[in-house]
């Protein structure tokens, strides 16, 4: 089952992660609608979140941990995109971005994670019930018939 392969791929890179899926083809959201032509071709989104450590002692460590987390996310989402394409599906790993949506400074990835029921959008971040906003998000768009992750 493709869902299990995706989960195992992420678990090989990170122990503390979030994983969700959402069909974007029927979503009414101003940020998602900006990508309407892309979503017509890739209607489902896989949301991957990597949790940041709880205790970060100094600013230099913060910068290093954020960079490492974003590199891991890029590696995971690129790998998953390749895996989906090897299985005959279209897939694209979305780049990092920040956008303004409804007066919030929120990323496409955070909106997708919210739509996949991973957390709630607050003023400048997606907040999870488990770790708050200490998650960095990545997104893969695909046409693969993936079901919700359990």
Protein Blocks (a to p, Z undefined) as FASTA:
>chain_A
ZZlmmmmmmmmmocbdcdddddfklcccfklmmmmmmmmmmmbccdddddddfbdfbfkl
mmmmmmmmmmmmmmmmmmmmmmmmmnopacdddddddddeehiacdfklmmmmmnopacc
dfkbccdfklomabccdddddfbdcdddZZ
